[in-house]
């Protein structure tokens, strides 16, 4: 199964970061593309599931948990979501 369909609409970087902050229950402006996930406040393994659900709901991206377990930075997740790509 493809990680995302060619026809789906991509999120802007701003919308993606806002969705990350909402999902992780962090204040606006707290999450940046270069942030290392394990360094974010309140980060734990359950946050991976929260982010998988967020991506599926907001962007239609199908995520395999094995792939999600390899995420290291916010930018890793953004690439999967197609953030900023036309």
PyMOL commands that set and color helices and strands:
alter all, ss='L'
color gray80, all
select helices_A, chain A and resi 13-24+37-39+45-59+65-68+74-81
alter helices_A, ss='H'
color red, helices_A
deselect
rebuild
show_as cartoon
